Amino acid sequence: MFTFSNISDHVDDVLLAYNTYQLNFRSILKDHFDLICKRIRSEQVISLVLSDENDTPAQSELFFSRLQIEQFTQLQTLTLINIEGESLKWIFPNLYKLNLLRSLTFLDFLLTEHPYQYQTTEMQSLISESFAQIVPRLNRIHLTNGTFLSSIPCPYLRHLNLEKCSINDLKTLFQHTNQLRSFSLCLDMHNSSTFDQISFPIQLIRLHLKIENRIISIDEMEYLLLNLPDLQYLQLELLGLQDLFDGDRWQSYTQNLIIFNFKFNAHYNLNRNVLESYRTSYWIEEKHWFVGYNNNSIFSIPHFAPNYIDMCQDLIFDSTGSDSTLPYSRVNTISFGQNEVRPDYYLTHINTLKILSPLSISFLTSFIDLNQIKHLSLSSLDDILTYVPLKETMPRLRELSIHMSVDIDTINRIGNYRFKQIHKLEIRICGKYNEYITEKLIFLFPNVHHLICTPKTNPKEVMYRCVNGFKYLLNASFSLRISSNIERDFEFIIRQSRCSTKDNFICQVCHPLKRELIFSVHWWFGKQSSSFFTRYCPIQPKYYWHRIRYYWLKFMDKLLSKCFPYILCIVIIYSVSIWILKIPLSDRLAVMEDPYVDQSYQGRDIVDLLICDCAREHGVLCLT
């Protein structure tokens, strides 16, 4: 739509007449979102993905302020990801009006971060009522758990994906799904003694099964597979007993499978000889199924080959393939501790580099292509100085994560470098002079589009300065620790029903669950109007002002710490002298010559006498 818009009137007419749009709003730019909502007609859409994740906060509320769900009369597929409660109250009661809807995905992984968790019972009742109306006509469902499906007839359901499910829900579910062909689930076997309590639908062709909270034996898998004669595609993730790793026994159960991917973990260190039973002609020549090994697991290659390596651990890799680099074929992330431990092979696909302690460029380039690095994770911000200039050492780098809090000492060590290629920044700010630290970060990273920030002091001030200082922001997330002051400061946001629009941006405040200590505040920006920034000082003058202010305060701190006793004495003497000068000379002489003056005053200086009189007036005992 964006590529072909406004090319010609004819092309615009074609776009307008097209009636099978598939809209995916996940992680979309707000400007693109606004444009689509403005140009699209609801009856043109057959697939819709909405997401209220951190990078697109309150998207669903904004979407349904412009369009109504019942207007999507041609909608066949609907995906809802972490949708906030107010939007769900509009969506679910109207889903039954979508007569062509056949596929539903409803995922709420971040449910605990949203305020509607306080109305969990009400929300569950709303969802259950809606599911009872629409599920019987669906043929594809993807849910976070199986609770809502357990007692609903599903006569047309052929594809089901459950992120979490208990055995009790599963047994009830299988009584109503006699057409199920493809099933993917994570089975929680907590408090379940045996695996043979359930019988999977005999007509299954594809099964992806992950089992948690239970150690599985090969006998239990035999019971499962012998009751699935039509199964052709199998994927397993299991924690197993020793017999689960026997390739010879698996050979007898997998003859009819076209694809078999597995990852078997052990709760003890495996001997690499476990691979010998997978080096037979059946596995390598007939099926072409290659198996990899590390310290405590065996896995299918390439499907379950690791994508992450931690060099702090003593990892041993092996495989049944002739290519010794096969277990490393999918590794795209590598992490280093404080020791320079070199991998055995040159890694060509690394795009995320995590470093706890600075490593030399020459060491890294001996086994990594730094030209491929897109995300760099460092312990301290000043560690980045090891790799400057970034444009030459890591030309594709766009994302930077700093794990230790940035304080004033770190900022002073970083100097005046500018890292213009960084588009995503994850950082923590702490300590005194946070205003100067914030301005320096804005100066160092002028082109940040995505910001994740945790300010530990003056959080509201830091957040608003970041929002207004990083002028290219597309989205930002802040984690703010609760205090009485912070709650008062955010009352003006909380009163606005979690979503306010101004100058083309959305701000959403996620209340803490059960009085936890952290607020989450998420921002989603469109193209910024000039007034948004002109209300504040430009970046450069603001930065230099806080820099001058920082050095002045630092100078005054040192000066006062050394000179405070002397300054105090000078102030006291000066104050007393001024007071004495205000007393007429005749009164001072009269006091000195008065015969009725207490003899204890004789021999004292006039200043002492006056100080003593002043002390008596204020009820303070003046010792002789």
N, C-alpha and C positions, 0 to 999 in steps of 0.2 A: 504494500500500500504506500509506504513512504518513498520507495524507489520510483514508482511510476506516476505518482500524483503530480498534477499540474504540467504534465508533458504536452498534452493537447486535450481539446474538448472531447475527442473521440475516446481517448484512453480513460478520461475521467468518467465518461458514460459507461464504459465497460466495467470499471471498478464499481460503479454505483449499481450496476445490474447483477454483478456476481453474487451468488446466493449460497455459497458453501464456505464461508469464512470460518477459520479455526483460530480463535483468539487466545493467546497465552500471555497473561499479564504478570507472570511471575518475574520479579527483578526487573521490571520494565522502567524506563525513564519516565518521569512524570509528564514531560512535554509530549512524549509519544502516546502515553495513556490518554491525556486530554484530547489529543488530535483524533485518536480512534473513537473515543466516546462521542466526539462532535460529529464525525463523518459517517459512522456506521449506523445501519438500521438493524434493529434487534431481530427482525425476521430473516436477515441474511446470515445469521450465525448458527452453525451446527455444533460447534465445540467451544467451550468457555472455561478458562482457568483463572480463578481469582485467588489472591494471596494477601494476607495481612501480616506477612513476616516483617522483620525489622527493617528491611530495606525498602518496603512499600507499606508503611503503617497506615491503617484505616482506609486501605484501598477499597474494600468492599462497601464501606459506608459512603465513600465518595461516588462509587459506581452506581449504587442504588439510589443516590440522590438525583441521578440523571435518567436512569432507566429502571424499569420494574421487571422483576424476574419472570412474571407471567407474560410479558411481551415477547419473550424468546420462543415463539411458537414452533420453530424448526429445530430447536436445540435437541441434540441427541446425546451429547457427552458433557457432563458438568464435573469440574474439579474444584474443591474448596480446601484451601490450605491455611490452617491456623486462623480461621475467620473469627472475628470478635463477636461477642454475644448479641449485641444489638442488631447486627446484620443477620445473624442466624434466626432471630425472631421474625425477620421479614422473609427470609429465604424458605425455610422449611414448611411453614404453613401453606405456601403457594406452589410447592414442587409438584403436587398432584395435577396441577393445571397444564404441565408440560407433557402432552400426550405422546410425543415422540421420544422422550427421554429413555435411553436404554443402558447408559453407563454412568455410574456415580462414584466419585472419589471424594472421601471426606477424611482429611487428616488433621489432627489437632495435637501435634507433638509439643507445641509451646503453650498448651492450654493453661498451665500454671502461671504464666506471665500476664494473663489477661484478667481484667476485673470481673468478668462474668463467672469466674470460678466460684464466687460467693453465692451464685444462684444455680449451683450444680444440679440440684434435684429438679428445679423447674425446667432447666435446659434439657436434662435427660428425658423428662416427660414429653417435652415438645418434639425432640428428635424421634423418640419411640413412636409417637402418634403419626408423624410424617412418614417414617419408614414403613409402618404397617400399610400405608396407602400406596407407596410407590415401589417398594422392593419386589412385590409379586410380578411386576412387568419388566424388571431389569434383567439383563443377561451378563453384565459385568459390574463387579463391585470391588472397591478397594477402601478398607477402613483401618483405623488405628487398632481397634479391637473388635471382637465378635459379640460383645454383649447385646447390641441392638438387634442382631440377626437371629439369636438363638431360638426364638419361638415363632418366627415369621415364615410362612410358606414361600419357597423360591422356585416355582415350577419351571422358569425359563433361565435360571442362573447357570451359566456355563464357565465363567471365569471369576474366581474369588481370590482376593489377596488380603490377608489379615496380618497386621504388624505385630499383634500380640493376641493370644487366645489361650484360655484354660481348657483342660480336658472336659470339664463339665459342660462348658458352652459348646465345645466341639461335638460331643456326643449328641446334644440336642439339635445342633445345626444339621448334622448329617441325616437326620430324620426327614428334613424338608428340602434336600438338594439332590434329587435323583437324576438331574441332567448335568451335574457338574463334570467338566472335562479337565479344567486346569485349576490347580490349587497351590497357593503360596502362603505359608504361614510361619510364624515364630510361636512354637508351642511351649508354654510355661508349665512345667511339670512339678511345680512346688506342691508338696503334700500329696503327690500322686505316687502310689507305690509301684504299680506295674504299667507297662506300655500296652498290654493286650486288652485294656479296658475299652479301646475304641477300634472300630473297623472303618477304614477309609472307603469311600464309594468305589465300587468295583470297576466302574466305567472310566476312571481317571486315566488320562493320557499323559499329563504333565504334572509333576509334583516337585515343589521346592519346599523343603522342610528343614527348619532350624529348631533344635530342642535346647531349652535352658533349664538349669536347676535339676539336672539328672544325668548320671553316667549311664551310657547306653551300651548294651552288649550286641554282638553279632546275631545272637538268637532272636532278639527283639526285632531287628531289621529283617531277618528271614521271615518272621511272622507277618510283617507289614508287606513285603514284596510278593510273597506267594499268594496274597489275596488281591493283587493288582495285575491281572494277566494282560491288560491292554496298555500298560505303562510303557512309554517310549522315551520320555525325557525326565531324568531324575537329578535333583540337586540336593545335597545333604550337608548340614553343618552340625557336628555332634562332638560331645565330649565322651570319649569311649573307654571301655575296658581294653585289656591287651588283645583280646580276640578280634576286636573291631578292625585292627590294622592288618589282618590276614588277607592278602590279595588273592590267594587260591580259593578261599571261601566266597569272596565277592565275585569271582569269575563264574561260579555256578548260578548266581542270582541275577546276573546282568547280561545274559546272552541276548535277550530281546530288546535291550536298550539301544537307542540311536545315540543319545548323549547322556553321559554320566559325569557330573562334576561334583566333587566332594572336598570337604575339609574336615579331617578328623583330628581333634586335639586330645592330648594326653595330660593327665595331672602329674606326670613324672617325665623325666628326660628319656626320650626314645633313643634307641641304638639305630644308627643309620642302616644297619643290616635289614631293617624292616622293609626297605625298598626292594630286596631281592625277589620277593614274591610278586612284584609288579614289573619285573624285567623279562617276563615270558613273552612268547610270540603272540599270545592272545591279547595282551595289553598293548604291545608296541606295534606289531605288524597287522594284526587283524582289526583291532579297534582304533589304533592310533591314539590311545589314551596315555599321556605321559604324566608321571607323578613326581612331585617335588617333596623335599624333606628339609625341616630345620629341627632345632633342639627338641621341640615338644609337639610337633604336628607333621602330618603328611597332607598333601593337597594336590588337586588337579592343576595342571599347567596347560594353558596360561590363565584359565578362569580365576583360580584362587591364588595365583602367584602374588606375593606381597607387593604392595605399592609404596611401602614405607620401611625404611631401615634405620634403626637406632644403633649407631656405632659405639654407644656406651655398653651395649650388651654383646656378649660373646656368641654371635650367631654363626651357625654352620649350615651351609646350604649344599644340597646335592639333588640330583634328579635322575630319572631313568632315560632321559633324552641324551643323544650323542653330543649336543651342544651344551657345554658346561655353563654358558651364560644364560641358559633358558630360565632358571629361577629368578633372574634379575630383569626379565624382559618387561615387566610392568612397573618397576620401581620409578616413582616420580618425586619422592620426598626422602630426604636423608637428614639425619640429626647427629650432631657431634657434641661430645662433652668437653672436658678439659684436656684430654689426651689426644694426640694426633695418631689415631688408628686409621690406617689406610684400607679401603675395600680391596677385595681380590681382583676386581675387574673394573674396567673403564665404564662408567655409567653414562649413557648417552641421552637419557630421557628425563633427567632431573630438572624440575621446574620450581621446586620448593626446597630451600636450604635453611636449616635451623642450626644455629651455632651458639653454644653456651659460653665459650671463651674464644676470643679472636684467633683465627687461623690464617696463616700466610696465603697470599694469592698463589704463590708457586706450588704450595702443598695442594690446594684445592684443584688447580688446573691439571694436576697429574692424574686425576681420575674423574673429573667432572667438566663438562662443557659449560663454563659460566655464561656463555652467550645465550643459553636456554633458560637461565634463572628468571622467573617472574615474581617470586615471592621470597623475601629474605626476612628471617626471624632472628633477632639478636637479643642478648641479655640486657645490654645497656646501650643507650643511644650513641654514646661516644665511640662504641665499637665500630661504628660505620666508617670512621676515619681510616680504618685499615684498608678499606676497599675503594677509596676515592682515587680518581674521579669515577663515579658510578657509570657514567655514560660510556666509558671505555671498558671497564672491567665487567659490568653486567648491563649491556645495552638494552635488554628486554625487561629489566626490572621495573615493576609497577607497584608492587605491594610491599610494605614494610611493617613489621610487628616488633614492638619493644616491650619486653616482659617486666623489667625493673622500672620503678617509678622514676620519672625525670625530675631531678631537683636542680637547684641553682648551680651547684658545682658541676653537674653534667652539662648544663647549658653553657657555662663559661668555657668548658673544655672543647666544645664543638666548634667554636670560632664562628666565622661568617660565611661558611659554605652554604650553598643553596641547592637543594635536591629537587629540581623541577620535574624530573621524570616520575616521581612518586605520585600515584593517583589514589592509592588506598593506604591509610595510616591507622594503626592500632597502637594506642599509647596511654600511659598513666602519668598523672601530674600530682606532685606532692610538695610539701614544705613551704617555707616562706617565699615571698616574692613571686607568687603564682601568676600575678598579672604580667610581670616581666617575662616569666617562663612561657606563658601563653603567646605573648606577642612575638617572642623569639621563634617559637614553633611555626607561627604563621609566616614569619620571614623565611625560615629554613625550607618550608614545604609549601610553596605558593600555588601549586596546581592540584591540591588534594580534592578528589571528587567524592570519596567515601571515607568517613571518619568514625572510628570507634574509640571513645575516650572515657577514662575513669578519673575524674578529679577528686582528690581527697580533702582539699581545703578550698573554701569559698566556691563550692560546686556550681551554684547558680550563675555567679559572675563569670566563671571559666566557660561554662556552657554557652552563655549568650555571646561572649566575646569570640568563641570559636565559630559559632553559627554566623556571626556577622563579619568575621575576619577572613575565613577561608572562602573566597568569593566565587569559587567554582564548585561548591558542594552540590552533590546530587542527593545524598542521604547521609545522615549522621545518627549515631546512637551513643547515649551517655548513661553510665551507671552511677547513681548518686546516692551516697549514704544518708539515711534519714537522720534529721535532728529536728528539734522544735522549730528552729528558724527556717529550715528547708521546707517543712510542711506549710508554714505561713507564706513563704515566698511562692509556693506553687498553688496556692488557693485559686488564683486567677485562672490557672489552666484547668484545674480539677473541676471548676464550676462549668466548664464549657463542654461537658459530655464527652470528654476524652478526644475531641477532634475539633480543631479550629483552623480556619483558613484565612490567610492574610498575605498579600504580596506573592501569591502563587506558591505557597508551601503548606504542608500539613505537619502539625505537631501532635504527637500522641503520648500521653503519660500513662504508663502501666503501673497501677498501684501494686504495692507489695502484698504478697499472699500471706495471710495469717500473721500480719504485723512483722514481717521480715524486715531487714535493715536496709534494703536497697530499692530505690526507685529506678525504673527504666524509662528513659525519655527518647523517643525516636522522631526524627525529622525526615521529611521527604520533599525535595525541592524541585520546582520547575525552573524555567528561565527566570532569573532574578530581574526585577525591575530596578531602575536606577535609584528610586527612592528608598529601596531596602538598604542600600549601603550609604547613601548620602546622609542618613540620619546619624551616622557614626563617623568618627575621624577616619580618614584614609589609613591604609595599613602602614605605610612608611613613616609618616609623622607620629602615629600612635606608637609604633615600635621604638623610635628614637626617644620619644617622651618617656616611656617606661624604662628605657635603658638609662637615661640621665637620672631619672628618679631613683632607680635601683642603686646606682653608684653614689648618689648623694646620701641615701639612707645608710648605705654601707659605711660611708665616710663618717657620718654622724654617730653611728653605733660605736665605731672605734674611738672616735674623739671623746664621746661621753664616758665610755668605759675607763679611759685613762685619766680624764680631767675632771670627772664628776666631783671628787672631794674639794678640789680647788675652786671650782665654779660655785659650789654650795657655800663655801666660806665667803667668797666675794659677794654673793647675793645677800647673805646675812648681814655682813658689814655695811653694804650699801644701803640695805633697807633700814637698819638701825640709825645710820648716819642721817638719812633723810628725815627720820622721825625726830631726831634730836634737833635738827635745824628748824623744825616747825615750832619748837618750844621757845618762847621769848627769853632773851638773855637775862632779864631781871628775875624771872622765875627760877632760872637755873642757879643764879647767885644766891637767891633767897633760900633755896634748899640747902646750899652748902653752908650758909651762915646761921641757919635756924638753930637756936640752943636746945630746942625741944626734940630735935632729930635724934633718933635712937643712936646710942654710942657705937652700936655695932656697925654703923655706916661709916664711922670715921676712918679715914685712910683709903677709902675706896674711890675709884675713878667715877666721874659723873656718869659715864656710860654704864658701869656696873649698877649704879643706883637706879638708873632709869630702867634697865633690864629687869632688876629685882621688882620695882614697882609694877612693871607690866606683867610680870609673872604672877604677882599677888592678885592683880585684877582678874586674871584668868584662872585663879584657884590652883596655881602650880607652886609647889614648894621650892624655894630657892635656897640652896645650901651655901653656907658661908665657907 
